[in-house]
Amino acid sequence: MPWLAALRDSGRAGLRLERVYTEPRRAARGACAVALMVFPTLAIAGPALATSAAMGAFIAGTATFQRSFRPRPSLAVVAGTGLGVSTFLGYLAVSVPGLFPVLLAVWSFAAGLAWSLGQTAGVVATNTVTVMLVVVQLPVSVPTALGHGALCALGGGAQALVIVLWRGRPWGVQRDALADAYASLADYARRLRHDPHATIDPGPLMTARHAAALTARQQRRRPPELRGLRTLAERIRPTLAAVADPSIGAAAEGPERDRARELLAGAAQLLDALARAIRTGEPVQYPQSAPTALVVPAGPVLRGPALRSARRLTTLLVRAAGTLDRTEEDSLSEPVTGPSGGLVRPGVARMVPVALRTARAQLRADSVVLHHAVRLSGVVTTAYLLARLAGLEHGYWAAMTAAMVIRPDFAQTYSRGVARLAGTVVGVLLATVVVKVAHPGQWVSCALAVLCIFGAYLTLRTGYAVTTTCISAYVVFLLDLGPGDPVHTAYERVLLTLLGGTVALLAYALFPTWETARLPERTAAWIAAVGRYSAAVLAAFGSAQGRGSDRVREALLDFREARAEFLQALERSAVEPVRHAVHSPQLSRKQLAKVREAVGFLARVSLLMEAHLPGQPADPVPGAAEFGQVLAEATAVAGAAVLSGRPADFRAVRVAHQRWEEQLEADPEVARAHRPGDRLDVVRSSVRLLLQALGELERAVRARPSGGRGG
């Protein structure tokens, strides 16, 4: 995409508004916590300390609105503590000539590394930089620096206290994540009625898994009806596909297909009912038509694998409904500890060494997070020094703008840059007009600042331009507590916004991190991951462990993560002003679309096989594990071929399959035990589909565009 087109699209994205708002109750709760800090502090200690208190409470409240499944009070306390430390160190450094820019560079670098812990940690850490810049500009002596830092930290405590006293929906985010997973399964069941090869986005299931990771305190308080439902959802997904598939499940036409459609329709109704019950915490309201549709007939309508899958689906749906009815809590509680990958989330104290190890792992030349940390440190320090050299009184505004604009990827950085400029201009001008015309006193200015905070919290999901407008007006009202000419100050802030935004955008243009260059790597990792998943399923059939194999679950999770990274890179690269990778051959957009289809086909066949894994130890399928190992090695080699620009070659897999079939035909015990529709028949039919998918993948990456250019 050309630069002009990329800038145009990013600018439009930054100014796009969504008719979506944060819950007014949550926004009011956050604003009330700020008011509890700012008004008493203003009455007791004056405007300087009131500014620190308001900044700390506001940013700590912002942390509680980020997408995270940790307890909201904990997020507020951790954010407040970080704000307090950054403020205290900033005050100490600003009193020593030349030390503050050094501290600013180091702190910004650490804030950039915090993105390795996730978006919530990255946003909160970046906000500590902005608070350090704003608060330390206020005249104060070093002995009172500790007081300012303590007030920022108390702001986080105030947010936590208000959250505890003014509770919203208990376990609301966890319920929503799990309900979304069941709703996605219901939609999947409906689409399977008309398209037996339909795919499902694993995103809701991945989110539900993240939501199910609990701290020790959360484990003790978790509602009983939320235990075990995520595991059942994971098992329902492949079973739905197995019922609908015409190759391994119900026949493509005739009474068997009609019965499968009826069963899927009933399952969709019940899954929707389960989603509503999970979201609201109310008992399951059974659809009148669902119980009849889910009764699997004993007659010849469904046969073989289709009948086996239908019975399993009915059993899983009944167990899920029973879990919500709290009739099977003890038997269905999923483990949250243990060596099998229990979903345990470390507490706040234990997160410190984990965070340090995670950040230290990013200190390598090819790390995107390290590149972002260096960029963030450079742009913030450069913007601050340029503003100081220009002799502008409110020079911190340029560095603050640069910190808020710069992000790890191109699209977010440039869209936020445009939105930041527009929002700052509007917010500063509106607030300055109010200050100039109305001449509000300190108490009215504080009230207006709290009102702007409510607006910022309310519009966090509306668009960054609107949120920035509220935040800019809030800062103007807050700093109006001190002396100064509002018109001159407004002019400087708009000018400094231009300076800080320009520095950030130029820095990204000169030192970019292009996702386009990482597409071959992401594609190779995805191909190798789907091969490991298929091999793990085959190994489970060959080892007689069935569904109890932990390798299948681990391989599936790895595949989902690789798929999510590939799709994210593909989406980000589509808006980048580059056409090809510099150091590695690039697949065209048409080829990438074919790769997606082929890998999706491979994953779907593996999913179908997983649906037929026995729940109890069963006779192993001879040769399945060995063939799976050949498949895993071949897909790993194919991934390396994508990176090097060579065509993929799966002849070794075809030779291994032919040898395996000959061994099965020559084995008299296999011939005697074989029955049409049994698990051996399912595996052999699935493997033939796998070979078909591998052929499609070969054709997708066979021819490369000359020069490595992608479309």
C-alpha positions in Angstrom: 0.0 0.0 0.0 1.4 3.5 -0.9 2.3 5.8 1.9 -0.4 8.3 1.1 -3.1 5.6 1.0 -1.8 4.2 4.3 -1.8 7.5 6.0 -5.2 8.3 4.7 -6.7 5.0 5.9 -5.0 5.3 9.3 -6.2 8.9 9.8 -9.8 7.9 9.0 -9.5 5.0 11.4 -8.3 7.3 14.1 -11.3 9.7 13.6 -13.9 6.9 13.2 -16.4 6.9 16.0 -18.4 3.9 17.3 -21.8 4.1 18.9 -20.6 2.1 21.8 -20.2 3.3 25.4 -18.7 2.0 28.6 -21.3 1.2 31.2 -22.4 4.5 32.7 -22.3 2.9 36.2 -18.7 1.9 35.8 -17.8 5.4 34.4 -19.6 7.1 37.3 -17.8 4.8 39.8 -14.4 5.7 38.4 -15.2 9.4 38.4 -16.5 9.2 42.0 -13.2 7.7 43.1 -11.4 10.7 41.6 -13.7 13.1 43.3 -13.0 11.3 46.7 -9.4 12.1 46.2 -9.3 15.6 44.6 -11.8 17.5 46.7 -10.6 16.6 50.2 -7.0 17.1 49.1 -7.8 20.5 47.7 -9.5 21.5 50.9 -6.7 20.2 53.1 -3.4 20.6 51.2 -4.1 23.0 48.3 -4.1 22.8 44.5 -0.6 21.3 43.9 -1.3 18.1 45.9 -4.8 18.0 44.5 -3.4 17.7 41.0 -1.2 14.7 42.0 -4.2 13.1 43.7 -6.4 13.6 40.7 -3.8 12.3 38.2 -3.2 9.2 40.3 -6.8 8.4 40.7 -7.7 9.0 37.0 -4.9 6.8 35.6 -5.5 4.1 38.1 -9.1 4.1 37.1 -8.2 3.9 33.5 -6.3 0.6 34.3 -9.6 -0.9 35.6 -11.2 -0.3 32.2 -8.6 -2.3 30.3 -9.4 -5.8 29.0 -8.1 -8.0 31.9 -9.4 -10.9 33.9 -7.6 -10.0 37.0 -9.6 -8.5 39.9 -10.3 -4.8 39.2 -9.2 -3.7 42.7 -5.8 -5.3 42.2 -5.4 -3.5 38.9 -6.1 -0.2 40.5 -3.7 -0.8 43.4 -0.9 -1.9 41.1 -1.4 1.0 38.7 -1.5 3.5 41.6 1.7 2.1 43.1 3.4 2.5 39.7 2.2 6.0 39.4 3.4 6.8 42.9 6.9 5.5 42.3 7.2 7.3 39.0 6.0 10.6 40.5 8.4 10.3 43.5 11.4 9.5 41.3 10.5 12.2 38.9 10.4 14.8 41.6 13.8 13.7 42.9 15.3 13.8 39.5 13.9 17.1 38.4 15.7 18.8 41.3 19.1 17.7 39.9 20.1 19.5 36.7 20.3 17.1 33.7 19.0 14.1 35.6 15.4 14.2 34.7 15.9 13.5 30.9 18.0 10.5 31.8 15.3 9.2 34.2 12.7 9.8 31.6 14.6 7.8 29.0 15.1 4.9 31.3 11.5 4.9 32.6 10.1 5.1 29.1 12.3 2.1 28.0 11.0 0.1 30.9 7.4 1.1 30.1 8.0 -0.1 26.5 9.2 -3.5 27.8 6.0 -3.8 29.9 4.1 -4.5 26.6 5.6 -8.0 26.8 3.1 -8.6 29.6 0.2 -7.6 27.5 -1.7 -4.6 26.4 -3.1 -3.7 29.8 0.4 -3.6 31.4 1.8 -1.6 28.4 -1.0 1.0 28.6 -0.7 1.4 32.3 3.1 1.6 32.2 2.9 4.3 29.4 0.5 6.3 31.5 3.0 6.4 34.4 5.3 8.3 32.0 2.6 10.9 31.2 1.8 11.4 34.9 5.5 11.8 35.7 5.7 14.5 33.0 2.7 16.5 34.1 2.9 16.3 37.9 6.6 17.1 38.3 6.1 20.5 36.5 4.3 21.8 39.5 6.5 23.8 41.9 7.4 21.7 44.9 10.3 21.0 47.2 12.0 17.7 47.3 10.9 16.9 50.9 7.3 16.9 49.7 8.0 14.6 46.7 7.1 11.6 48.9 3.8 13.2 49.6 3.0 13.7 45.9 4.0 10.1 45.2 1.9 8.8 48.1 -1.1 10.7 46.9 -0.8 9.1 43.4 -0.6 5.7 45.0 -3.6 6.5 47.2 -5.5 7.3 44.0 -5.2 3.7 43.1 -6.4 2.7 46.6 -9.4 5.0 46.3 -10.4 3.3 43.0 -10.0 -0.1 44.6 -12.1 0.9 47.6 -14.9 2.3 45.4 -14.9 -0.9 43.3 -15.2 -3.0 46.5 -18.0 -0.9 47.9 -19.8 -0.2 44.7 -19.9 -3.6 43.1 -21.1 -4.2 39.6 -21.8 -7.7 38.2 -19.9 -10.3 40.3 -17.6 -12.3 37.9 -19.1 -10.3 35.1 -16.1 -10.4 32.7 -15.6 -14.1 33.3 -19.3 -14.8 32.7 -19.3 -12.7 29.5 -16.2 -14.5 28.2 -17.7 -18.0 28.9 -21.1 -16.9 27.5 -19.5 -15.6 24.3 -17.8 -19.0 23.9 -21.2 -20.8 24.1 -22.9 -18.3 21.9 -20.2 -18.8 19.2 -20.8 -22.6 19.4 -24.6 -21.9 18.9 -23.8 -19.9 15.8 -21.4 -22.6 14.6 -24.1 -25.2 15.0 -26.6 -23.2 12.9 -24.0 -22.6 10.2 -23.2 -26.3 10.1 -26.8 -27.1 9.2 -26.4 -25.3 5.9 -22.6 -25.7 5.4 -21.1 -28.9 6.8 -17.6 -27.5 6.2 -18.2 -24.2 8.0 -15.3 -23.0 10.3 -15.5 -21.4 13.7 -13.4 -18.5 15.0 -11.5 -19.9 18.1 -11.2 -16.4 19.5 -14.1 -16.7 22.0 -12.8 -20.0 23.2 -9.3 -18.6 23.6 -10.7 -15.6 25.6 -12.7 -18.0 27.8 -9.5 -19.9 28.5 -7.7 -16.7 29.6 -10.7 -15.8 31.8 -10.6 -19.2 33.4 -7.1 -18.6 34.7 -7.6 -17.6 38.4 -5.6 -16.5 41.3 -5.8 -18.5 44.5 -8.3 -16.1 46.0 -10.5 -16.2 42.9 -10.5 -20.0 43.0 -11.9 -20.0 46.5 -14.7 -17.5 45.5 -15.6 -18.7 42.0 -19.3 -19.5 41.6 -19.8 -23.3 41.4 -21.8 -23.0 38.1 -18.7 -21.6 36.3 -16.6 -24.8 37.0 -16.2 -27.2 34.2 -18.2 -25.4 31.5 -15.2 -24.2 29.5 -13.8 -27.8 29.3 -17.2 -28.9 28.1 -17.3 -26.2 25.5 -13.9 -27.3 24.1 -15.3 -30.8 23.8 -18.6 -29.7 22.2 -16.9 -27.9 19.4 -15.3 -30.9 17.6 -18.4 -33.0 18.2 -20.6 -30.5 16.4 -18.2 -30.7 13.4 -18.2 -34.5 13.5 -22.0 -34.7 13.4 -22.2 -32.4 10.4 -19.3 -33.7 8.3 -20.4 -35.6 5.2 -17.2 -37.6 4.9 -17.0 -38.9 8.5 -20.3 -37.9 10.0 -23.9 -37.9 8.6 -24.4 -38.7 4.9 -24.5 -35.7 2.5 -28.2 -36.3 1.6 -31.2 -38.3 2.8 -32.8 -39.0 6.1 -29.5 -39.1 7.9 -28.6 -35.6 6.8 -32.1 -34.4 7.8 -31.6 -35.9 11.3 -28.2 -34.2 11.6 -29.8 -30.9 10.7 -32.5 -31.4 13.3 -29.9 -32.3 15.9 -27.8 -29.3 15.2 -30.8 -27.0 15.3 -31.7 -28.3 18.8 -28.1 -28.0 19.9 -28.0 -24.4 18.8 -31.1 -23.6 20.8 -29.8 -25.2 23.9 -26.3 -23.6 23.5 -28.0 -20.2 23.3 -30.0 -21.0 26.4 -26.8 -22.0 28.2 -25.1 -18.7 27.1 -27.9 -16.6 28.5 -27.9 -18.5 31.8 -24.1 -18.1 32.1 -24.3 -14.4 31.3 -27.1 -13.6 33.7 -26.5 -16.2 36.5 -30.2 -17.3 36.2 -31.4 -20.9 35.7 -31.4 -22.4 32.2 -34.6 -21.8 30.4 -35.0 -24.9 28.2 -36.3 -24.2 24.6 -39.5 -26.2 24.1 -38.2 -27.8 20.9 -34.7 -28.6 22.1 -35.3 -31.7 24.3 -37.1 -33.5 21.5 -34.5 -32.6 18.9 -31.7 -33.8 21.1 -33.1 -37.3 21.7 -30.9 -39.6 19.6 -33.0 -42.4 18.0 -31.9 -46.0 18.5 -33.1 -46.8 15.0 -31.2 -46.8 11.7 -31.5 -43.0 11.0 -27.9 -42.3 12.3 -25.3 -44.9 12.0 -21.6 -45.5 12.8 -19.5 -42.4 13.4 -22.5 -40.1 13.0 -24.5 -42.0 15.7 -21.4 -42.0 18.0 -20.9 -38.3 17.6 -24.6 -37.5 18.1 -24.7 -39.5 21.4 -21.5 -37.7 22.6 -23.0 -34.3 21.7 -26.2 -35.0 23.6 -24.2 -36.2 26.6 -22.1 -33.1 26.6 -25.0 -30.7 26.3 -26.9 -32.5 29.1 -23.8 -32.3 31.4 -23.4 -28.6 30.6 -27.0 -27.9 31.5 -26.6 -30.0 34.6 -23.5 -28.0 35.7 -25.5 -24.8 35.5 -28.3 -26.4 37.5 -25.7 -27.3 40.1 -26.5 -30.9 40.1 -23.1 -32.2 39.1 -20.7 -29.7 40.6 -18.3 -32.2 42.2 -18.0 -34.5 39.2 -17.6 -31.7 36.6 -15.3 -29.3 38.4 -12.3 -28.8 36.1 -8.9 -28.9 37.7 -7.1 -25.6 38.3 -3.8 -26.9 39.5 -1.5 -29.7 38.7 1.1 -30.7 36.1 -1.4 -31.0 33.3 -1.5 -27.3 32.6 -3.9 -26.1 35.3 -5.2 -22.6 34.7 -3.5 -20.8 37.7 -2.9 -17.1 37.5 -0.1 -15.9 39.9 -1.0 -13.3 42.4 0.2 -9.7 42.4 3.3 -10.5 44.6 4.3 -13.5 42.5 3.9 -11.5 39.3 7.0 -9.4 40.0 9.6 -12.1 39.2 7.4 -13.4 36.3 7.3 -9.9 34.8 11.0 -9.5 35.2 11.7 -12.8 33.5 9.3 -12.0 30.7 10.7 -8.5 30.1 14.3 -9.9 30.2 13.4 -12.4 27.5 12.6 -9.5 25.1 16.2 -8.2 25.3 17.1 -9.7 21.9 17.7 -8.0 18.5 14.6 -9.5 16.8 12.1 -8.6 19.6 9.3 -6.4 18.5 8.8 -5.3 22.1 12.4 -4.3 22.4 12.1 -2.2 19.2 9.0 -0.5 20.7 10.8 0.2 24.0 13.7 1.8 22.2 11.4 3.9 20.1 9.3 5.0 23.0 12.3 6.0 25.0 13.8 7.9 22.1 10.6 9.8 21.1 9.7 10.8 24.6 13.1 12.1 25.5 13.6 13.8 22.1 10.2 15.6 22.3 11.0 16.7 25.9 14.4 18.1 25.0 13.1 19.8 21.8 10.4 21.6 23.8 12.9 22.7 26.4 15.3 23.9 23.8 12.5 25.9 22.2 11.9 27.6 25.5 8.3 26.7 25.7 6.8 26.9 29.2 4.7 23.7 29.0 7.2 21.6 27.2 6.2 18.4 29.0 3.0 18.4 26.8 5.1 17.4 23.7 6.7 14.4 25.5 3.3 13.4 26.9 1.8 13.5 23.4 4.6 11.4 22.0 4.2 8.8 24.7 0.4 8.6 24.2 0.8 8.3 20.3 3.5 5.8 19.9 2.4 2.1 19.8 4.1 -1.1 18.7 2.5 -1.2 15.3 2.0 1.2 12.4 -1.8 1.3 12.2 -2.3 2.2 15.9 0.5 4.7 15.9 -0.7 6.7 13.0 -4.4 6.5 13.7 -3.7 7.6 17.3 -1.5 10.4 16.1 -4.4 11.9 14.0 -6.9 11.3 16.8 -4.6 12.8 19.4 -4.1 15.9 17.4 -7.8 16.4 16.7 -8.9 15.5 20.2 -6.3 17.8 21.8 -7.1 20.8 19.7 -10.9 20.4 20.4 -10.4 19.6 24.1 -7.9 22.4 24.8 -9.9 25.0 22.9 -13.2 24.2 24.6 -11.8 24.0 28.1 -9.8 27.2 27.5 -12.9 29.1 26.3 -14.7 27.9 29.5 -11.8 29.0 31.7 -11.4 32.4 29.9 -15.1 33.3 29.8 -16.4 31.8 33.1 -13.4 32.3 35.3 -14.2 29.2 37.4 -12.7 29.0 40.9 -10.7 26.1 42.2 -13.7 24.1 43.3 -15.6 24.6 40.1 -12.5 23.7 38.0 -12.1 20.5 40.0 -15.8 19.7 39.4 -15.4 20.3 35.7 -12.3 18.0 35.7 -14.2 15.2 37.4 -17.0 15.7 34.8 -14.4 15.3 32.0 -13.1 12.2 33.6 -16.6 10.7 33.6 -16.8 11.6 29.9 -13.4 10.0 29.2 -14.3 6.8 31.0 -17.7 6.7 29.3 -16.3 7.1 25.8 -13.2 4.8 26.1 -14.8 2.4 23.5 -16.3 5.2 21.3 -13.0 6.4 19.7 -9.6 7.7 20.8 -10.4 11.2 19.4 -13.4 11.6 21.7 -11.5 10.2 24.7 -8.6 12.5 24.0 -10.9 15.5 23.9 -12.2 14.7 27.4 -8.7 14.0 28.7 -7.2 17.2 27.3 -10.1 19.3 28.8 -9.6 17.5 32.1 -5.9 18.4 32.2 -6.7 22.0 31.3 -9.2 22.3 34.2 -6.8 20.6 36.5 -3.9 22.8 35.7 -6.1 25.9 35.9 -5.8 25.5 39.6 -2.4 27.2 39.3 -1.5 30.6 37.8 -1.1 31.3 34.1 -2.8 32.9 31.1 -5.3 30.3 29.6 -5.1 31.6 26.1 -1.3 31.5 25.9 -1.3 28.1 27.5 -3.9 26.8 25.0 -1.8 28.0 22.1 1.4 26.4 23.5 -0.4 23.1 24.1 -1.7 22.9 20.5 1.8 23.7 19.2 3.4 21.1 21.5 0.9 18.5 20.5 2.0 19.0 16.9 5.6 18.8 18.0 5.2 15.6 20.0 2.9 13.9 17.4 5.4 14.7 14.6 8.3 13.3 16.5 6.4 10.1 17.2 5.2 9.6 13.6 8.6 10.4 12.2 10.3 8.0 14.6 8.1 5.2 13.5 8.6 6.0 9.8 12.4 6.1 10.2 12.7 3.1 12.6 9.6 0.9 11.8 8.6 -2.6 12.8 6.8 -3.9 9.8 4.4 -6.8 10.3 4.8 -7.5 6.5 8.4 -8.6 7.1 7.2 -11.1 9.7 4.5 -12.7 7.6 6.7 -15.5 6.3 7.7 -16.3 9.8 4.1 -16.3 11.1 3.0 -18.4 8.1 5.8 -21.0 8.8 4.9 -21.2 12.5 1.3 -21.7 11.7 2.0 -24.5 9.2 4.3 -26.3 11.7 1.7 -25.9 14.5 -1.1 -27.5 12.5 1.2 -30.4 11.7 2.0 -30.9 15.4 -1.7 -30.8 16.2 -2.5 -33.4 13.6 0.3 -35.6 14.8 -0.8 -35.3 18.4 -4.3 -36.5 17.5 -2.9 -39.4 15.5 -0.5 -40.3 18.4 -3.5 -40.3 20.8 -5.2 -42.9 18.6 -2.0 -44.9 18.4 -1.2 -44.8 22.1 -4.7 -45.9 23.3 -4.8 -42.8 25.6 -7.8 -41.3 23.7 -9.0 -37.9 25.0 -6.9 -38.1 28.1 -3.8 -37.2 26.2 -2.4 -33.8 27.3 -0.4 -33.5 24.1 -3.6 -33.0 22.0 -4.7 -30.1 24.2 -1.3 -28.5 24.3 -0.9 -28.9 20.5 -4.3 -27.4 19.9 -3.5 -24.4 22.1 -0.2 -23.8 20.3 -2.0 -24.0 17.0 -4.6 -21.4 18.1 -1.9 -19.0 19.3 0.0 -19.4 16.0 -3.2 -18.8 14.0 -4.0 -15.7 16.1 -0.5 -14.3 15.5 -0.7 -15.0 11.8 -4.1 -13.3 11.4 -2.9 -10.4 13.4 0.2 -10.0 11.3 -1.9 -10.3 8.1 -4.4 -7.7 9.3 -1.7 -5.2 10.3 0.4 -5.8 7.2 -2.7 -5.0 5.0 -2.5 -1.3 6.1 1.3 -0.9 6.1 3.0 1.2 3.3 5.3 -1.6 2.3 4.9 -4.4 -0.3 7.5 -7.0 0.5 9.8 -8.2 3.2 13.4 -7.2 2.9 15.2 -10.3 4.3 12.7 -13.1 3.4 10.6 -14.2 0.4 7.0 -13.0 0.6 3.9 -14.8 -0.4 1.4 -12.9 -2.4 -2.0 -12.0 -0.9 -3.6 -14.6 -3.2 -1.2 -17.3 -2.0 -1.8 -16.3 1.6 -5.5 -16.8 1.0 -4.9 -20.3 -0.4 -2.5 -21.1 2.5 -5.3 -20.1 4.9 -7.7 -22.4 3.2 -5.3 -25.3 3.1 -4.2 -24.9 6.8 -7.9 -24.5 7.8 -8.7 -27.7 6.0 -5.9 -29.5 7.8 -7.0 -28.2 11.2 -10.7 -29.1 10.5 -9.8 -32.7 9.6 -7.7 -33.0 12.8 -10.6 -31.5 14.7 -12.9 -34.2 13.3 -10.5 -36.9 14.4 -10.3 -35.4 17.8 -14.0 -35.7 18.1 -13.7 -39.5 17.8 -11.0 -40.0 20.4 -12.3 -42.5 22.9 -13.1 -41.2 26.4 -11.6 -44.3 27.9 -8.5 -46.3 27.0 -9.1 -48.3 23.9 -7.3 -50.6 21.4 -4.6 -48.5 19.7 -4.7 -47.9 16.0 -1.5 -49.6 14.7 0.9 -47.2 12.9 -1.1 -44.0 13.6 1.6 -42.5 15.9 4.4 -43.3 13.4 2.5 -41.7 10.6 1.8 -38.7 12.8 5.5 -38.2 13.4 6.2 -38.2 9.7 3.4 -35.6 9.2 4.8 -33.4 11.9 8.3 -33.5 10.5 7.0 -32.8 6.9 5.0 -29.7 8.0 8.0 -28.4 9.9 10.1 -28.7 6.8 7.3 -27.1 4.8 7.4 -24.1 7.2 11.1 -23.8 6.7 10.5 -23.9 2.9 8.2 -20.9 3.2 10.9 -18.9 5.0 13.5 -19.8 2.4 11.3 -19.4 -0.7 11.4 -23.0 -1.7 8.2 -25.0 -2.6 6.7 -27.3 0.0 7.1 -31.1 -0.7 5.0 -33.7 1.0 6.1 -36.8 -1.0 7.5 -38.3 2.2 4.1 -38.2 3.8 2.4 -39.9 0.8 5.1 -42.6 0.8 4.6 -43.2 4.5 0.8 -43.3 4.0 1.1 -45.9 1.2 3.4 -48.0 3.4 1.0 -47.7 6.3 -2.0 -48.8 4.3 -0.1 -51.8 3.0 0.8 -52.8 6.5 -2.8 -52.5 7.6 -4.0 -54.6 4.7 -1.4 -57.3 5.4 -2.1 -57.5 9.1 -4.7 -60.4 9.7 -5.6 -59.1 13.2 -6.5 -55.7 11.8 -8.6 -57.3 9.1 -10.5 -59.5 11.6 -11.2 -56.6 14.0 -12.1 -54.0 11.4 -15.7 -53.0 11.1 -17.1 -50.3 8.8 -17.5 -47.0 10.8 -15.2 -48.0 13.6 -12.4 -45.7 14.8 -9.8 -47.3 12.5 -12.1 -46.5 9.6 -12.5 -42.9 10.8 -8.7 -42.5 11.1 -8.1 -43.9 7.6 -10.8 -41.7 6.0 -9.4 -38.7 7.9 -5.9 -39.3 6.8 -7.0 -39.4 3.1 -8.5 -35.9 3.7 -5.3 -34.8 5.3 -3.4 -35.8 2.2 -5.8 -33.8 0.1 -5.2 -30.7 2.3 -1.4 -31.2 2.1 -1.8 -31.2 -1.7 -3.6 -27.9 -1.6 -0.9 -26.5 0.6 1.7 -27.6 -1.9 0.0 -25.8 -4.7 -0.5 -22.7 -2.6 3.2 -22.1 -2.0 4.6 -23.6 -5.2 5.1 -20.5 -7.4 6.6 -17.3 -5.9 6.2 -13.8 -7.4 9.4 -12.6 -8.9 11.5 -10.4 -6.6 9.5 -11.6 -3.6 6.8 -8.9 -4.0 3.4 -9.5 -2.5 0.1 -8.2 -3.8 
